[in-house]
Amino acid sequence: MRKVLCVMRSEYRNAVQSKAFIISVVLMPIFAGGAIVVQALLKDKVDISDRRVAVVDQSGELFGVIAEAAAARNESEIFDPESDRKQVQPRFVPERVDAVAMAGESGERFDLVLSQRVRRGELFAFVIVGADVFDAEGGPDGSIAYHTQTPTYRDLPRWLEEVANDEIQRRRFAGSGIDRALVEKLGRKVPLLRLGLVDVTEGGEVEEARRQSDIANYGIPAGAMFLLFMLVMMSAPALLSSVLEEKMQKISEVLVSSVTPFQLMLGKLLGTVLVSLTLALLYIGALVAVLYRFDVLGLVPGTIWAWFFLFQLLALLIFGSIFVAIGAACSEARDAQSLMAPAMLLVMFPMFCWFIVLEAPTSPFARAISLFPPATPTLMLLRIAVPPGPPWWEVALAVVLTTAFAVLCVAAAGKVFRIGVLSQGQAPSFARLVRWVFSK
């Protein structure tokens, strides 16, 4: 055991003193806050060039409303309210088009002519208002068609749809003699309050149901799961590179003359676990400070931290063993790549179904998949973080199964490491690895 601890201390010391570790420490804050910083820096980098839109009003009554609404918007709604008339949104410039006259002049279909103008940059888009848009029964030509070659810009079509439908509904109500204000009042939706369950305290008093929080129900479970996944991805695959590099440079042959292959492997594995736990402590410490700063720390269950570190340990033992075995079995980086793909797929498997588990944490599928040991650390942690959590027996069973699977993975990796760390020249295969696992 002393030799294992010696290897573990050496691996841990070398890792935390490396530049890669320092980069890993700052990597998470960069990912977490990078989007916010970039958005803050680029908030003024908006294309405010005019959006000129041609309107073919076959109803004959809607263009005036669109033009009037555009003028009002361009006058008051496109400027930053905190600055002195600083434009932050583009102007919408509608242009009336007579489809009959245009077709007569060019001899071509008016929509083709307008499309060519859009391609030349003369127009941003064009709109065709059907002749029957005011017909409450829905006539054959009762739609509004928006044409553009920039479909990702959504502000203009949303604005046109809102303005046109508001005027269409106003005229329909006026034509039918129905009071629109009364209809809107009668049609007012009643808000739905999402609450928990009423409970009884230890003193026998009835505790009122609390309002549900999206942060507690979605943010915390997903955040804990993704943090665990990222820490595993940052630590376990690095073992493969470390073992393969030492093997290619013949360092492993020197090391196994002083320690047994299993002691060397276990020391490396535990050293990586300590490195990952150190990163977790740093990240979680920063996260707690942020949650406390925004007064939402009380939404995080106190036990979630203990479960996080337990499942992180089990996940690192499982996947660390897999990657260290692959590194020991390979002699070249090219061979490792072919075996690494299935291992990475196994690591990423929970990410393919986590949202299904989050939406229905008590479903048979969620229970079954969270008891599948390679997926248990991330998915069971997710279920524990979702109120009210799974039954205690499921959690206990998950811990037992995952612990047993982790022990098997470490033992199997030890068998592969013992043979593979000194083997040279042969490209590994799954069949050969299986034979090594069951060898004596």
N, C-alpha and C positions, 0 to 999 in steps of 0.2 A: 504493500500500500504506500510505503514511503517513496518508492520510485514513481508510482503513479502521481502522487502529489508533487513530486519534483518536476515531472514533465508538465503537469497542469500549470504550476507556477511559471515555468519557463514560457509556455505558450501564452499564458495570460499577460505576462510582463511584456513580451515581444509585441503582442497585439495592441495593448493600450498605449504603447510608446511609439507606435507606427503612425505615419501620416494618414494611412487609410482609416484608422480608428478616429482620428480627429475629424477627418472628412465625414465619417459616418455620424459623428455627434452633431455636426451642423447640418447634415443632409435633411433630417426630418423638419427642423424649423424652416428651412428653405422651401421644402415642398409644401409645408402647411401654410406659410405666410407669403410664399412667392406670388401666388395668384392675386392676393389682396394688394400686395405692393405694386405689382404690374398694373392692375386695374387703376390704382390710385395715380400712378405715373402717366397712364395713357388715357385717363378720363377726358382730357381735353383734346386728344388726338382723334377727333371725330370728323368724318367727311361731311362738311356742311354745304357742299355744292347743291344748287337748286335741283329739285326733282320735278322735272317738267313732265306732265302727264296729259295726253290727248284724250278727250272725252267725246265719244260718239253717242249722243243722247237721242236714242230713237223714241223715247217717251215724250221728248220736247219740254219737260218740266223739271228735270233734276239738275241740269248743269248749273243753273243760277244758284241753287242752294249749295252745290259743291264749291262754286267760285266764292260765294259769300263766306262759307265756313273756312276756306283756305285763307282768305284775306284776314279774317279774325285771328286765325291761328298764327299766321306770319307776323301779325302785329304784336301779339302778347305772349304766345306760348313757346316760342323757340329760343328764348333768352334765359340766361342763368339768373334766377331770382336773387342770388347773393352778390351779383356784380352789376355794373352799370351797362346795361344793354349789350352784354357779351353773348353773341350767338353761339348756341351749343347744339342746335338741331337744324337740319336743312329746311329751306322753304319749299312748300308744295305749290307748284304753279300749274293750275289746270288750263287747258287750251281747248276751246270748242272746235269740233271738226264736223263739217257737213259731209256725210258719207256719200251722198248722191253726187254732189258737185265734184268731190275728189275722184270718184270712179269715172265721171264723165271727162274730166280733164286728162287723167292718166291712161284711161282705157283699161285699167287693171282693178282688181278687187281692192277695196279701200283698206281691208285688214292687211293685205300684202304690202301696200304702200306704207302704212303705219309701221309695220314690222321692219321695213327697210330703213325708215327714219330712226327707229330704236337702235338698229345695228350701226348706223352712222353716228350715233351719239346725240342726235338732235332731240330725241325724246328719251326719257327714262322708262316710260311705260305708256300703254294706252288702254282705255276702258270702253267697253261697249255696253251701254245700258239698254236692256230689252224694252220693247214697246209696251209690254204687259206687266211691268214691275209694280204698278199700282193696283193691279187686279187682285183682290183678296182671294179669289178662287184659284189663282195660279194659272195664268194663260200659257199658251204654247211658247211665248217669247217673254217669259217672266224672270229672267236671270240677269246678273251683271257679270260680265267676263273681264278679267284683268289679265293683260298680256305684258310680259317683260322678259328680258334675258338675264335679270338679276333676281332670281327667286328667293335668295337668302335674305334680302332686305324686306322685312315684314311690316315696318311702320306705316308705309304708304298704303298697302292694301288693307291693313287693319283700320286705318283712319277713314279710308273711302267706304269701307263696309259699314262702319259705325255711323258716319254722316248720312249715307244713302238710306240705310234702314231706319234711322230715326225719322227722317222726313217721310219715308214711305208709310211707316206706322202712323205718323201724325195725320196724314191725308186719309188713310183708311178709316181711322177713328172718326175724323171729321165727316167723311162721306156717309158713315153708318149712323151718325147721330149719337154715338156712345161717348160718354165722358171718359176720356183717357185717364185723367187723374184718379177717377174713382176705380177704374180697372186696375191701375197700378197699386192703389191702396189695398184693394181686395186681394190682389195677387202677391202682396208682400210676403216673402218667405220668413218662416219662424226659425231663428237660429237653433242649432242643435248643440247642446253642451255635452262634451265628452267627459264623463266622470268615472271614477273608480267605484268601488263597492263600499257600502256602509258597514262599519265594523263596531265591535264592542271592546272598549279598553279593559285593562286588567282591573280597574276600579269599578267596572260594571256600567260605565257611562257609554252612551252611544256616540261614536265618532262619525261625523258627517263625511260623506264621500268627497274626495278631493278631485279637482279638475285635472284631467290628463295633460301631460306635457309631451310634445313631439321630441324634445331633447331627451327626456328620460326613456321614451318608448322606442325611438329610432336612432337618435344621434349617439347616445352612449353605447348601446349594443354594437352598432356598426363600427363606431370608432374603436372600441376595444378589440373587435375582431380584426380590423384592418391593421391596427398597431401590432398585434401578435403576428399576423401574416407577414408584415414588412420586416419585423425583427428576425423571423425565421429565414426569410429570403436573403437578408443581409448577412446571416451568420453561417447557416448550414452549407450552402454551395461553396463558401470560401474554404471549407475543409477539403473538398475535392482538389482544389488548386494547390493547397498547401501540401497535402500528401503526395500528389503527383509530382510536384516540383522537387520535393526531397528525394523521391524515388528516382527521378531522372538524373539528379545530380549525385546519386550514390550516397546521399547523407543517411538514408534509412538503414543501409547496410552497416554503417558505423554505429548508429543508435541501437540497433537490435543486438549488438554485441555487449551492451551494458544493461539493457532491459529486455523483457520478453515482448514479442509483437503485441500481445494483448495489453500489456501495461502501457506500451507506447500509444496504442490506439485509444485506450481509455483516458490517458492523460491528455491527449489532444482533444478528445471529445469534451471532457470536463472543462478544459481551458476555454474552449469555444463557448460552452454554456455560461461560464463566468463572464466572458466578454459580452455576450448578449444580455445577460442579466444586468450588467453595468449600464449598458445602453438603455435598457428598459427603465432603470432607476432614474437616469438623467431625463429621459423623455417624459416619464410619468410625473417627476418632480416639476418640470416646466408646465405640464398640462394641469396639474393641481393648482399651480399659481395662476394660470389663466382662468380656470374655472372659478377660483376664489375671487379673482379680480372682477369677474362679471356676475358674481353672486349666484352661481348655479351649481356650486360644489355640493350643496345639499341634495341635489337630484341624483347624485352618483351613490349607489348602494355601497356601504363600507366594506362588505365582504367581496366585492368584485375585484379588489386589488389582490387579495389572497388567491382567488381562483385564477386570476390572470397569470401570476407568477408560477402557480402549479402547472397550468396547462402549457405555459411557455417552456418550462423545464421538460415536460413530457414530449412536446413537439420537437424540441431540439435534440433530445435523445433519439427519437425515432428517425427524423430526417438527417440529423448529423451522422448517425450510424450508416444510413444508406449512402450518403455522399462520400464518407470516408472509405467505405468498402469499394465504391466505384473507383476512387482515386488510387487505392492500393492495387486493384486488379488491372489497371491500365498501365501501359508503358509509354504511351504517347497521348498528346492532347486530342489528336484526331479520334483515337479509340474512345476516349472519355466522352466525346460529344455524342456518339451514338447511344451510349448508355445513360447520358444525362437527361435526354429528352423525356423518357418515361418517368424518371424520378421527378423532374420538374412538373410533369403532368399530375403526378400524385400529390405534390405540394399544392398545386393550384386547383385541384379538384373541388375543394369546398367553396372556392370563389365562384364556381359555376352555378351553385344552387343556394347561396346564402340568403338571397332575397326571398326565395320561396319559404325558407325556414323562418325568416323574420316575419313574414306575413301570417304564417300559421305555425307557431312554435309547438303546438300540442298535437299536430296532425300525425298520423302514422308514419308518413314519409319523414317528417322532421325527427321523430323519435328514432327511426331506424338509421337514418344517415348520421345522426349525432352519436350513435353507438358504434359506428364503423371507425375503428381506432385511428387510421391515418387522418380522418376528418374530424375526430372528436375534439381535439384541442380548440379549434377555431369555432366549430358549430355548437358545441356544448357551452362554450363561453358565451356565445351569442344568445343561446336560449336562457342561460342563467341571468344575463343582463336584461332580458325582456321581462317586465313585471307580468305575473307574480313569480315566474321561474318554473322550472320543471319540478316534478316530485323528487323528494330526497333520494328515493331508491334508484331513480334513473341517473342522478348525479353520481351516487356511490358506484353503481354498475359501470358507468362510463370511466370513472377513475380506475377501478379495478381492471377493466378490459384494456385500457390504454397503458396502464403501468405494466401489465403482463406483456402486451405487445412491444412496449419499449424495451423490456428486458430481453425478449426474443430477438429484437432487432440488434441490440448491442452484442448478444451472444453470436448471432449469425455474422455480423460484421467482423467480430473477432476471428471467426474461422476464416473468412475471406481475407482479412488483413494478414493473418499468420502465413498464408500461402502466397498471396498476391504481392506482398511488399517486397519479396525477394525474387519473384518470377520476372523474366525478361523475354521480350521478343514475340510472345504469342498474343494475338488480339483476343480480348476476352469476349465471351458470349454468355447469354443467360444460362444456357445448359451447363457451361463450365462453372459458373458461379454457384449454381445449385449443387453441383457435385462437391465443390469446395465447402459449402455450408454443411453438408452431411458427411464430410470426411472425418476421420478420427485422428 
